[in-house]
Amino acid sequence: MIGIAFRFAAGAHPVPLENPLESDVEWPPSPWRLLRALAITAIRMRLHASSLGALHSLVEALSLEPPVYTFPPGAEICRRGAEGHAPRFVLRVPRPSALCVSWPHLTLTRDELEILGRILAEFPSAWSAADWLCCDVLHDLPDRVDARPVSFTDTGAEQEARRVLMQWLCPLPSHVWVNASSSGTIAGRRPANLFDALTQVADDMPTPAAQRVTYAVEGFAARGSRRARRSYRLLAAREQVNAARYSIAAASRPRVTDALDISEVFHQSILSRYDDREEPAPLIITGHEPNEPGAVSRRGHQHVFVLPEDLDHDGLLDHVLIYAQEPFPEGVIAALERIRTLVTPDWWPGPKRRWRVSLEDLWSVPRAGEALAPMPEDHLIGPARIFASITPYLHPWHAKHGGTKFGPVEQIRKELKLRGLPQPVAITPLAVAHVAGQPVPAHKFRRLRYGKRQNIPGRWGSFWRLEFAEPVYGPIALGANCHFGMGLFAADVDEADRAYSSTEDAEMT
């Protein structure tokens, strides 16, 4: 048994993928396209000049049986195709993840394995996919199979209801067709063997070296359908709701270091819900005084916080928390219920980006001293006695005030007091934030907004650990851009972060 693992890197943006091998075909690749890509890669590497025999035997071995496919968890299949044309399927995958193509009953010789490994090592760069894809030989096959060949008799209504059926072109070994009649092929262009067929015959040309095989992709039929109405949990009376939690679709999750991206775009999406209405967006959304365009609210931080979350700690944002100190007006709740897709505005730098989101929960976050309330699991809210930074804190005031030191520690204490939170018993600087188990310094995060010119004292950013005498409720987001995910603290996080030395602390402040 042998397999090929296509691994999607964690550092790349999760975007809808078609075929990394060619720009206009389906992904995952059919067995014919996969072997054709391997053969063409070998020619680009000039392996056919020195290892032609091993190349021929490798492709012949891989054509002896149609492979099976194992998709990564969270993958989605979308059907595409105009009327009158065969449907095309596009696989959307989360990252990091791996897609495996396996031949369960196949064994390869040492020479065949060696040349396959050499081809796969050059595979991404040969197809301009080195920034997000790596490939390697897989000897331990996955326990689960998501796509396998089926017979045409196994296509009843019950089967079709729970799976996607598609026809993929599969290669045939040379001994099956090389001596057969040439009817149906183009005269004078008949390949001599399978390797020649893979490298000389275009994908849309008929060839005796391939046949169509029906594959069944299990468990994706229901995933591709859209619900007319999305459900969510309402954990408090609507007049008391001051928190909403959204999940981000697996195929479009941004990195934790790009938290400011999705926060800015989410806030723009909320504002856009009022563009076509006579009633302007309220202060709780804009943060501006009514009837005073551009005037920042003088009522503290009563407007919404848009706080991205990474609940599974994989380095990708999977949820967004919308929170305000006061309950949401009914019009705001109605606007939140309509949000399905986030799209970067026209003035946003770079290519347009999209994130699909779905509302999961509406509930009420208690204030300090209030009784516990039914709440979803959320590491931003607690209650907890210890909170630690997960995004950089950008201190909003200058480090000198009236000739005395007014550094991040003093500014954090002042902000907590203004928010009505108790003073912590300890404020400890941390060297880094930990993202997916890896230390990440502050400069790796985007810290300044695209939608507003900013000249703030704490542009560099720092990380902190807050310890309170008694458990308090979050969310705690402090400093500049705190309403957009900066200066965000999480409850009950790993305390293994190394504290700054006194020298480092002096340099930072």
Kinemage of the C-alpha trace (Angstrom):
@kinemage 1
@onewidth
@group {chain A} dominant
@subgroup {mainchain}
@vectorlist {calphas} color= white
{ca met a 1} P 0.000 0.000 0.000
{ca ile a 2} L 1.173 3.483 -0.823
{ca gly a 3} L -0.208 7.024 -0.742
{ca ile a 4} L 0.558 10.653 -1.494
{ca ala a 5} L -0.153 13.362 1.071
{ca phe a 6} L -0.792 16.933 -0.121
{ca arg a 7} L -0.197 19.137 2.904
{ca phe a 8} L -1.592 22.661 3.103
{ca ala a 9} L 0.633 24.941 5.149
{ca ala a 10} L -0.552 26.799 8.236
{ca gly a 11} L 1.063 30.079 7.233
{ca ala a 12} L -0.935 30.669 4.064
{ca his a 13} L -4.324 32.353 3.891
{ca pro a 14} L -7.175 29.848 3.651
{ca val a 15} L -8.783 30.531 0.288
{ca pro a 16} L -11.034 28.502 -2.012
{ca leu a 17} L -8.785 26.123 -3.898
{ca glu a 18} L -9.244 24.720 -7.335
{ca asn a 19} L -6.367 22.684 -8.727
{ca pro a 20} L -2.836 23.614 -7.662
{ca leu a 21} L -1.595 21.644 -10.653
{ca glu a 22} L -3.380 23.655 -13.335
{ca ser a 23} L -5.376 26.840 -13.076
{ca asp a 24} L -8.657 25.844 -14.710
{ca val a 25} L -9.475 22.324 -13.549
{ca glu a 26} L -11.117 20.721 -10.563
{ca trp a 27} L -9.536 20.051 -7.209
{ca pro a 28} L -9.071 17.406 -5.917
{ca pro a 29} L -7.329 16.164 -9.060
{ca ser a 30} L -8.734 13.139 -10.848
{ca pro a 31} L -6.398 10.093 -10.999
{ca trp a 32} L -5.606 10.874 -14.657
{ca arg a 33} L -4.686 14.503 -13.928
{ca leu a 34} L -2.627 13.479 -10.903
{ca leu a 35} L -0.541 10.958 -12.861
{ca arg a 36} L -0.234 13.403 -15.747
{ca ala a 37} L 1.109 16.046 -13.368
{ca leu a 38} L 3.625 13.554 -11.951
{ca ala a 39} L 4.797 12.615 -15.452
{ca ile a 40} L 5.114 16.220 -16.638
{ca thr a 41} L 6.974 17.160 -13.450
{ca ala a 42} L 9.441 14.336 -14.138
{ca ile a 43} L 10.044 15.712 -17.646
{ca arg a 44} L 10.587 19.218 -16.275
{ca met a 45} L 13.146 17.706 -13.911
{ca arg a 46} L 14.708 15.877 -16.895
{ca leu a 47} L 14.342 12.544 -15.111
{ca his a 48} L 13.212 10.880 -18.332
{ca ala a 49} L 16.768 11.181 -19.644
{ca ser a 50} L 18.291 9.102 -16.831
{ca ser a 51} L 15.465 7.115 -15.232
{ca leu a 52} L 13.035 6.421 -18.042
{ca gly a 53} L 12.567 2.774 -17.088
{ca ala a 54} L 11.679 3.600 -13.486
{ca leu a 55} L 9.301 6.350 -14.637
{ca his a 56} L 7.481 3.977 -16.965
{ca ser a 57} L 7.151 1.285 -14.301
{ca leu a 58} L 5.997 3.871 -11.710
{ca val a 59} L 3.086 5.206 -13.784
{ca glu a 60} L 2.146 1.677 -14.864
{ca ala a 61} L 1.990 0.592 -11.216
{ca leu a 62} L -0.103 3.618 -10.190
{ca ser a 63} L -2.584 2.835 -12.990
{ca leu a 64} L -3.286 -0.731 -11.866
{ca glu a 65} L -6.126 0.371 -9.565
{ca pro a 66} L -8.103 3.608 -9.102
{ca pro a 67} L -6.951 5.371 -5.925
{ca val a 68} L -9.082 6.396 -2.964
{ca tyr a 69} L -9.149 9.846 -1.347
{ca thr a 70} L -9.168 11.027 2.262
{ca phe a 71} L -10.120 14.677 2.788
{ca pro a 72} L -9.089 16.782 5.800
{ca pro a 73} L -11.640 17.403 8.576
{ca gly a 74} L -13.726 20.468 7.849
{ca ala a 75} L -13.398 20.146 4.070
{ca glu a 76} L -16.326 21.218 1.892
{ca ile a 77} L -17.203 20.279 -1.676
{ca cys a 78} L -18.944 22.773 -3.953
{ca arg a 79} L -20.598 21.891 -7.232
{ca arg a 80} L -19.957 24.190 -10.190
{ca gly a 81} L -21.032 24.044 -13.791
{ca ala a 82} L -23.302 25.790 -16.249
{ca glu a 83} L -26.488 24.246 -17.577
{ca gly a 84} L -25.815 21.642 -20.240
{ca his a 85} L -22.272 21.001 -19.054
{ca ala a 86} L -20.890 18.366 -16.731
{ca pro a 87} L -20.613 19.635 -13.145
{ca arg a 88} L -17.194 20.477 -11.736
{ca phe a 89} L -16.348 20.083 -8.074
{ca val a 90} L -14.137 22.330 -5.996
{ca leu a 91} L -12.792 21.234 -2.625
{ca arg a 92} L -12.349 23.902 0.052
{ca val a 93} L -9.965 22.865 2.807
{ca pro a 94} L -8.994 24.353 6.175
{ca arg a 95} L -5.352 24.909 7.043
{ca pro a 96} L -3.164 23.311 8.225
{ca ser a 97} L -4.466 20.043 6.799
{ca ala a 98} L -3.601 17.175 4.489
{ca leu a 99} L -5.407 15.544 1.582
{ca cys a 100} L -4.338 11.938 0.965
{ca val a 101} L -4.534 9.936 -2.280
{ca ser a 102} L -3.971 6.236 -1.586
{ca trp a 103} L -3.561 2.940 -3.472
{ca pro a 104} L -4.457 0.351 -0.758
{ca his a 105} L -3.275 -2.758 -2.653
{ca leu a 106} L -0.199 -1.325 -4.341
{ca thr a 107} L 3.461 -1.994 -3.617
{ca leu a 108} L 6.338 -0.182 -5.304
{ca thr a 109} L 9.940 -1.229 -5.802
{ca arg a 110} L 12.797 0.671 -4.219
{ca asp a 111} L 13.596 2.444 -7.508
{ca glu a 112} L 9.954 3.417 -8.012
{ca leu a 113} L 9.672 4.762 -4.465
{ca glu a 114} L 12.886 6.735 -4.869
{ca ile a 115} L 11.797 8.426 -8.084
{ca leu a 116} L 8.317 9.119 -6.685
{ca gly a 117} L 9.900 10.843 -3.674
{ca arg a 118} L 12.130 12.941 -5.942
{ca ile a 119} L 9.169 14.038 -8.054
{ca leu a 120} L 7.041 14.953 -5.032
{ca ala a 121} L 9.900 16.991 -3.548
{ca glu a 122} L 9.850 19.217 -6.648
{ca phe a 123} L 6.112 19.014 -7.207
{ca pro a 124} L 5.049 22.343 -5.568
{ca ser a 125} L 7.718 24.494 -7.205
{ca ala a 126} L 7.078 22.853 -10.589
{ca trp a 127} L 3.442 24.001 -10.402
{ca ser a 128} L 4.004 27.379 -8.648
{ca ala a 129} L 2.463 26.194 -5.385
{ca ala a 130} L 5.520 26.229 -3.133
{ca asp a 131} L 4.082 28.934 -0.857
{ca trp a 132} L 1.270 26.758 0.415
{ca leu a 133} L 1.688 23.114 -0.652
{ca cys a 134} L 4.122 20.315 0.105
{ca cys a 135} L 3.837 16.675 -0.933
{ca asp a 136} L 5.356 13.466 0.387
{ca val a 137} L 4.999 9.695 0.138
{ca leu a 138} L 2.582 8.225 2.686
{ca his a 139} L 3.273 4.709 3.988
{ca asp a 140} L 0.714 4.643 6.842
{ca leu a 141} L -2.629 5.065 5.131
{ca pro a 142} L -5.523 6.903 6.854
{ca asp a 143} L -8.210 4.845 8.558
{ca arg a 144} L -10.977 6.840 6.860
{ca val a 145} L -11.801 6.935 3.138
{ca asp a 146} L -13.987 9.787 1.837
{ca ala a 147} L -14.026 9.075 -1.930
{ca arg a 148} L -13.872 5.637 -3.542
{ca pro a 149} L -14.876 4.062 -6.891
{ca val a 150} L -18.386 2.584 -7.034
{ca ser a 151} L -20.276 0.536 -9.585
{ca phe a 152} L -23.039 2.106 -11.661
{ca thr a 153} L -25.573 -0.244 -10.034
{ca asp a 154} L -24.940 1.324 -6.633
{ca thr a 155} L -26.487 4.704 -7.425
{ca gly a 156} L -29.990 4.541 -5.946
{ca ala a 157} L -31.884 7.497 -4.542
{ca glu a 158} L -30.979 6.552 -0.979
{ca gln a 159} L -27.288 6.506 -1.840
{ca glu a 160} L -27.392 9.797 -3.754
{ca ala a 161} L -29.121 11.497 -0.837
{ca arg a 162} L -26.119 11.030 1.412
{ca arg a 163} L -23.187 11.371 -0.988
{ca val a 164} L -21.902 13.153 -4.074
{ca leu a 165} L -21.369 11.072 -7.209
{ca met a 166} L -18.852 12.241 -9.794
{ca gln a 167} L -17.018 10.702 -12.734
{ca trp a 168} L -13.251 10.976 -12.790
{ca leu a 169} L -10.884 10.001 -15.586
{ca cys a 170} L -8.617 7.130 -14.504
{ca pro a 171} L -5.527 5.872 -16.380
{ca leu a 172} L -5.320 2.339 -17.756
{ca pro a 173} L -2.098 0.299 -17.790
{ca ser a 174} L -0.513 -0.101 -21.206
{ca his a 175} L -1.157 -3.846 -21.499
{ca val a 176} L -4.935 -3.206 -21.381
{ca trp a 177} L -5.125 -0.946 -24.433
{ca val a 178} L -1.852 -0.756 -26.359
{ca asn a 179} L -2.719 -3.679 -28.692
{ca ala a 180} L -6.433 -2.891 -28.922
{ca ser a 181} L -8.182 -1.423 -31.966
{ca ser a 182} L -7.461 2.252 -32.597
{ca ser a 183} L -11.107 3.100 -33.324
{ca gly a 184} L -12.243 6.242 -31.585
{ca thr a 185} L -8.759 7.724 -31.407
{ca ile a 186} L -7.114 10.283 -33.606
{ca ala a 187} L -5.133 8.593 -36.374
{ca gly a 188} L -1.414 9.052 -36.233
{ca arg a 189} L -1.435 10.241 -32.601
{ca arg a 190} L -1.800 6.941 -30.774
{ca pro a 191} L 0.688 6.850 -27.838
{ca ala a 192} L 3.042 3.899 -27.531
{ca asn a 193} L 2.595 3.483 -23.752
{ca leu a 194} L 0.956 5.072 -20.727
{ca phe a 195} L 3.847 7.457 -19.993
{ca asp a 196} L 3.647 8.816 -23.553
{ca ala a 197} L -0.142 9.123 -23.242
{ca leu a 198} L 0.180 11.109 -20.011
{ca thr a 199} L 2.698 13.543 -21.443
{ca gln a 200} L 1.428 13.869 -25.027
{ca val a 201} L -2.385 13.651 -24.867
{ca ala a 202} L -4.257 16.779 -23.769
{ca asp a 203} L -6.883 16.452 -21.046
{ca asp a 204} L -9.807 17.085 -23.371
{ca met a 205} L -8.689 14.671 -26.126
{ca pro a 206} L -10.015 11.091 -26.343
{ca thr a 207} L -7.432 8.425 -25.565
{ca pro a 208} L -7.556 4.650 -25.114
{ca ala a 209} L -5.262 5.072 -22.088
{ca ala a 210} L -8.053 6.314 -19.815
{ca gln a 211} L -11.578 5.447 -18.762
{ca arg a 212} L -14.222 7.212 -16.704
{ca val a 213} L -14.852 5.775 -13.237
{ca thr a 214} L -17.725 6.804 -10.976
{ca tyr a 215} L -16.572 7.925 -7.521
{ca ala a 216} L -18.739 8.360 -4.443
{ca val a 217} L -17.752 11.150 -2.036
{ca glu a 218} L -19.321 10.253 1.289
{ca gly a 219} L -20.854 12.699 3.744
{ca phe a 220} L -20.626 15.880 1.654
{ca ala a 221} L -24.093 16.082 0.080
{ca ala a 222} L -25.750 17.603 3.145
{ca arg a 223} L -22.768 19.867 3.774
{ca gly a 224} L -23.134 21.532 0.421
{ca ser a 225} L -26.768 22.571 0.943
{ca arg a 226} L -27.609 25.931 2.455
{ca arg a 227} L -30.232 26.396 5.106
{ca ala a 228} L -32.798 29.053 4.400
{ca arg a 229} L -32.690 30.102 8.046
{ca arg a 230} L -29.749 29.835 10.384
{ca ser a 231} L -30.450 28.848 13.969
{ca tyr a 232} L -28.668 30.078 17.068
{ca arg a 233} L -28.994 29.780 20.821
{ca leu a 234} L -30.789 32.603 22.620
{ca leu a 235} L -29.500 32.351 26.194
{ca ala a 236} L -31.163 35.480 27.585
{ca ala a 237} L -34.225 37.635 27.003
{ca arg a 238} L -33.681 39.788 23.918
{ca glu a 239} L -33.918 43.004 25.928
{ca gln a 240} L -30.935 41.821 28.036
{ca val a 241} L -28.652 40.589 25.234
{ca asn a 242} L -25.275 42.327 25.108
{ca ala a 243} L -23.098 39.626 23.485
{ca ala a 244} L -23.239 37.753 20.181
{ca arg a 245} L -20.901 35.015 19.068
{ca tyr a 246} L -20.220 34.067 15.438
{ca ser a 247} L -18.337 31.123 13.991
{ca ile a 248} L -16.069 31.610 10.972
{ca ala a 249} L -16.325 29.010 8.211
{ca ala a 250} L -13.386 26.604 8.266
{ca ala a 251} L -12.415 27.334 4.665
{ca ser a 252} L -11.893 31.052 5.271
{ca arg a 253} L -10.315 31.461 8.692
{ca pro a 254} L -7.653 34.176 9.005
{ca arg a 255} L -4.557 33.947 11.171
{ca val a 256} L -4.568 35.194 14.749
{ca thr a 257} L -1.964 37.791 13.774
{ca asp a 258} L -4.534 39.233 11.330
{ca ala a 259} L -7.188 39.743 14.025
{ca leu a 260} L -7.491 43.432 13.167
{ca asp a 261} L -8.500 42.520 9.597
{ca ile a 262} L -11.653 40.629 10.441
{ca ser a 263} L -12.570 43.032 13.289
{ca glu a 264} L -12.466 46.076 11.015
{ca val a 265} L -14.422 44.368 8.259
{ca phe a 266} L -16.999 42.997 10.715
{ca his a 267} L -17.587 46.494 12.115
{ca gln a 268} L -17.984 47.838 8.573
{ca ser a 269} L -20.518 45.085 7.887
{ca ile a 270} L -22.598 46.109 10.917
{ca leu a 271} L -22.504 49.751 9.826
{ca ser a 272} L -23.565 48.800 6.290
{ca arg a 273} L -26.825 47.381 7.672
{ca tyr a 274} L -27.883 50.992 8.315
{ca asp a 275} L -26.853 52.418 4.934
{ca asp a 276} L -30.288 51.983 3.344
{ca arg a 277} L -32.335 52.960 6.386
{ca glu a 278} L -33.598 56.382 7.424
{ca glu a 279} L -32.525 55.743 11.009
{ca pro a 280} L -28.738 56.229 11.415
{ca ala a 281} L -26.561 53.712 13.211
{ca pro a 282} L -26.785 54.236 16.996
{ca leu a 283} L -23.924 55.250 19.269
{ca ile a 284} L -23.533 51.661 20.484
{ca ile a 285} L -22.320 50.798 16.932
{ca thr a 286} L -20.530 53.960 15.806
{ca gly a 287} L -18.967 55.163 19.058
{ca his a 288} L -19.842 58.716 17.943
{ca glu a 289} L -22.149 61.170 19.601
{ca pro a 290} L -25.504 61.509 17.804
{ca asn a 291} L -25.906 64.596 15.638
{ca glu a 292} L -22.172 65.282 15.913
{ca pro a 293} L -20.485 63.640 12.886
{ca gly a 294} L -16.988 62.422 13.742
{ca ala a 295} L -17.298 63.373 17.421
{ca val a 296} L -15.998 60.490 19.584
{ca ser a 297} L -18.339 59.439 22.355
{ca arg a 298} L -17.794 61.109 25.720
{ca arg a 299} L -19.493 58.226 27.507
{ca gly a 300} L -16.524 55.906 27.772
{ca his a 301} L -16.466 52.512 26.060
{ca gln a 302} L -20.203 51.972 25.686
{ca his a 303} L -19.974 51.016 21.992
{ca val a 304} L -19.419 47.482 20.731
{ca phe a 305} L -16.213 45.506 20.924
{ca val a 306} L -15.509 43.214 17.941
{ca leu a 307} L -13.187 40.549 19.350
{ca pro a 308} L -11.877 37.618 17.268
{ca glu a 309} L -11.222 34.292 19.009
{ca asp a 310} L -9.139 31.164 18.423
{ca leu a 311} L -10.969 28.653 20.598
{ca asp a 312} L -9.188 25.524 19.325
{ca his a 313} L -5.718 27.140 19.582
{ca asp a 314} L -4.634 26.182 16.061
{ca gly a 315} L -3.416 29.664 15.139
{ca leu a 316} L -6.499 30.466 13.020
{ca leu a 317} L -9.423 32.615 14.161
{ca asp a 318} L -12.593 30.528 14.370
{ca his a 319} L -15.059 32.829 16.195
{ca val a 320} L -15.888 36.507 16.653
{ca leu a 321} L -17.401 37.917 19.838
{ca ile a 322} L -19.531 41.086 19.594
{ca tyr a 323} L -19.886 42.635 23.050
{ca ala a 324} L -21.148 45.871 24.621
{ca gln a 325} L -21.462 47.016 28.218
{ca glu a 326} L -25.127 47.894 27.707
{ca pro a 327} L -27.806 45.668 26.087
{ca phe a 328} L -28.158 45.801 22.322
{ca pro a 329} L -31.173 47.713 20.991
{ca glu a 330} L -33.597 45.553 19.032
{ca gly a 331} L -32.467 47.151 15.764
{ca val a 332} L -28.862 46.134 16.457
{ca ile a 333} L -29.889 42.540 17.183
{ca ala a 334} L -31.850 42.462 13.916
{ca ala a 335} L -28.769 43.776 12.065
{ca leu a 336} L -26.553 41.124 13.658
{ca glu a 337} L -28.979 38.377 12.672
{ca arg a 338} L -28.633 39.329 8.987
{ca ile a 339} L -24.839 39.101 8.773
{ca arg a 340} L -23.732 36.075 6.742
{ca thr a 341} L -20.657 37.167 4.772
{ca leu a 342} L -17.912 39.678 5.489
{ca val a 343} L -16.328 41.384 2.466
{ca thr a 344} L -13.455 43.858 2.509
{ca pro a 345} L -14.566 47.328 1.314
{ca asp a 346} L -13.325 48.865 -1.931
{ca trp a 347} L -10.743 51.035 -0.139
{ca trp a 348} L -9.156 47.992 1.524
{ca pro a 349} L -5.561 47.390 0.334
{ca gly a 350} L -4.784 44.273 -1.659
{ca pro a 351} L -7.203 41.794 -3.267
{ca lys a 352} L -10.778 41.560 -2.048
{ca arg a 353} L -11.238 39.055 0.765
{ca arg a 354} L -14.334 37.254 2.069
{ca trp a 355} L -15.206 35.428 5.260
{ca arg a 356} L -18.361 33.393 5.794
{ca val a 357} L -19.778 33.644 9.328
{ca ser a 358} L -22.823 32.281 11.141
{ca leu a 359} L -24.455 33.504 14.340
{ca glu a 360} L -24.170 30.897 17.112
{ca asp a 361} L -25.258 32.551 20.365
{ca leu a 362} L -26.973 35.613 21.797
{ca trp a 363} L -26.631 36.057 25.549
{ca ser a 364} L -26.058 38.478 28.392
{ca val a 365} L -22.651 38.899 30.024
{ca pro a 366} L -23.136 39.689 33.729
{ca arg a 367} L -21.539 42.715 35.305
{ca ala a 368} L -19.306 42.495 38.354
{ca gly a 369} L -21.302 41.340 41.360
{ca glu a 370} L -24.194 39.951 39.341
{ca ala a 371} L -25.289 36.330 39.632
{ca leu a 372} L -24.060 33.731 37.165
{ca ala a 373} L -26.034 33.459 33.948
{ca pro a 374} L -26.274 30.711 31.286
{ca met a 375} L -23.382 31.359 28.922
{ca pro a 376} L -21.590 29.525 26.113
{ca glu a 377} L -18.025 28.392 26.649
{ca asp a 378} L -15.805 31.370 25.913
{ca his a 379} L -12.262 31.899 27.111
{ca leu a 380} L -12.591 35.663 26.681
{ca ile a 381} L -15.327 36.108 29.271
{ca gly a 382} L -14.560 33.854 32.208
{ca pro a 383} L -15.222 34.582 35.006
{ca ala a 384} L -11.592 34.085 35.970
{ca arg a 385} L -8.995 35.406 38.355
{ca ile a 386} L -6.175 35.465 35.792
{ca phe a 387} L -6.249 37.000 32.308
{ca ala a 388} L -3.300 37.075 29.881
{ca ser a 389} L -2.696 38.909 26.595
{ca ile a 390} L -3.450 37.185 23.318
{ca thr a 391} L -3.021 40.305 21.126
{ca pro a 392} L -0.659 43.257 21.698
{ca tyr a 393} L -1.622 45.962 24.168
{ca leu a 394} L -1.082 49.402 22.592
{ca his a 395} L -0.909 51.869 25.475
{ca pro a 396} L -3.096 54.871 24.544
{ca trp a 397} L -1.312 57.663 26.476
{ca his a 398} L 2.277 58.902 26.517
{ca ala a 399} L 4.654 57.289 29.004
{ca lys a 400} L 5.207 60.612 30.813
{ca his a 401} L 2.346 62.447 32.528
{ca gly a 402} L 3.019 65.601 34.508
{ca gly a 403} L 6.701 64.748 34.649
{ca thr a 404} L 6.095 61.357 36.293
{ca lys a 405} L 6.252 57.876 34.833
{ca phe a 406} L 2.982 56.819 33.251
{ca gly a 407} L 3.974 53.571 31.549
{ca pro a 408} L 1.865 50.591 30.448
{ca val a 409} L 1.374 49.304 34.016
{ca glu a 410} L -0.039 52.620 35.232
{ca gln a 411} L -2.155 52.967 32.085
{ca ile a 412} L -3.586 49.458 32.460
{ca arg a 413} L -4.570 50.234 36.069
{ca lys a 414} L -6.267 53.460 34.981
{ca glu a 415} L -8.180 51.736 32.164
{ca leu a 416} L -9.393 48.947 34.446
{ca lys a 417} L -10.651 51.533 36.930
{ca leu a 418} L -12.498 53.427 34.185
{ca arg a 419} L -14.147 50.158 33.099
{ca gly a 420} L -15.412 49.464 36.618
{ca leu a 421} L -13.119 46.491 37.143
{ca pro a 422} L -11.217 45.916 40.400
{ca gln a 423} L -7.528 46.671 40.601
{ca pro a 424} L -5.366 43.597 39.944
{ca val a 425} L -3.033 42.327 42.641
{ca ala a 426} L -0.309 41.818 40.029
{ca ile a 427} L 0.437 43.036 36.504
{ca thr a 428} L 3.282 41.042 34.962
{ca pro a 429} L 4.872 41.721 31.556
{ca leu a 430} L 5.100 38.774 29.143
{ca ala a 431} L 7.724 38.378 26.467
{ca val a 432} L 5.445 37.018 23.737
{ca ala a 433} L 1.984 35.720 22.970
{ca his a 434} L 1.605 32.017 22.268
{ca val a 435} L -0.197 31.182 19.021
{ca ala a 436} L -0.736 27.494 18.242
{ca gly a 437} L 1.951 26.692 20.805
{ca gln a 438} L 4.506 28.985 19.157
{ca pro a 439} L 5.878 32.234 20.628
{ca val a 440} L 4.857 35.257 18.540
{ca pro a 441} L 6.256 38.750 19.226
{ca ala a 442} L 4.089 41.856 19.021
{ca his a 443} L 5.507 43.113 15.712
{ca lys a 444} L 4.102 40.043 13.930
{ca phe a 445} L 0.552 41.352 14.512
{ca arg a 446} L -1.083 44.048 12.398
{ca arg a 447} L -1.719 46.732 14.986
{ca leu a 448} L -2.924 49.862 13.155
{ca arg a 449} L -6.254 50.145 11.372
{ca tyr a 450} L -6.579 50.580 7.627
{ca gly a 451} L -9.787 52.589 7.945
{ca lys a 452} L -8.368 55.361 10.136
{ca arg a 453} L -5.148 57.380 10.283
{ca gln a 454} L -3.569 56.643 13.631
{ca asn a 455} L -0.724 58.203 15.553
{ca ile a 456} L -0.746 56.473 18.923
{ca pro a 457} L 1.996 56.357 21.581
{ca gly a 458} L 2.062 52.552 21.909
{ca arg a 459} L 2.525 51.554 18.286
{ca trp a 460} L 4.913 48.678 19.097
{ca gly a 461} L 2.710 46.780 21.551
{ca ser a 462} L 3.336 44.597 24.588
{ca phe a 463} L 1.855 41.551 26.379
{ca trp a 464} L 0.708 41.313 30.000
{ca arg a 465} L -0.673 38.979 32.664
{ca leu a 466} L -3.367 40.338 34.994
{ca glu a 467} L -4.047 38.653 38.328
{ca phe a 468} L -7.105 39.655 40.375
{ca ala a 469} L -7.918 38.828 43.964
{ca glu a 470} L -11.341 37.448 42.996
{ca pro a 471} L -12.723 36.118 39.682
{ca val a 472} L -13.986 38.840 37.339
{ca tyr a 473} L -15.966 38.784 34.116
{ca gly a 474} L -14.405 39.654 30.797
{ca pro a 475} L -14.058 40.378 28.058
{ca ile a 476} L -11.048 42.549 28.843
{ca ala a 477} L -9.720 44.562 25.893
{ca leu a 478} L -7.593 47.599 26.690
{ca gly a 479} L -5.574 50.282 24.949
{ca ala a 480} L -5.736 51.717 21.449
{ca asn a 481} L -7.839 49.733 18.946
{ca cys a 482} L -9.286 47.672 21.817
{ca his a 483} L -12.692 47.723 20.107
{ca phe a 484} L -11.092 45.909 17.146
{ca gly a 485} L -9.317 43.062 18.911
{ca met a 486} L -6.100 44.695 20.115
{ca gly a 487} L -5.116 44.597 23.797
{ca leu a 488} L -7.265 41.468 24.179
{ca phe a 489} L -6.905 39.236 27.248
{ca ala a 490} L -8.059 35.621 27.655
{ca ala a 491} L -9.046 33.834 30.851
{ca asp a 492} L -7.207 30.824 32.295
{ca val a 493} L -4.466 30.662 29.676
{ca asp a 494} L -1.146 28.847 29.890
{ca glu a 495} L 1.063 30.607 32.426
{ca ala a 496} L 4.342 29.337 30.925
{ca asp a 497} L 5.073 32.631 29.148
{ca arg a 498} L 8.417 34.054 30.232
{ca ala a 499} L 8.249 37.438 31.932
{ca tyr a 500} L 10.410 40.285 30.720
{ca ser a 501} L 13.545 41.097 32.605
{ca ser a 502} L 13.770 44.518 34.262
{ca thr a 503} L 15.970 45.745 31.391
{ca glu a 504} L 13.505 44.582 28.762
{ca asp a 505} L 10.642 46.152 30.702
{ca ala a 506} L 12.434 49.494 30.830
{ca glu a 507} L 13.115 49.403 27.094
{ca met a 508} L 9.504 48.543 26.312
{ca thr a 509} L 7.999 51.338 28.387
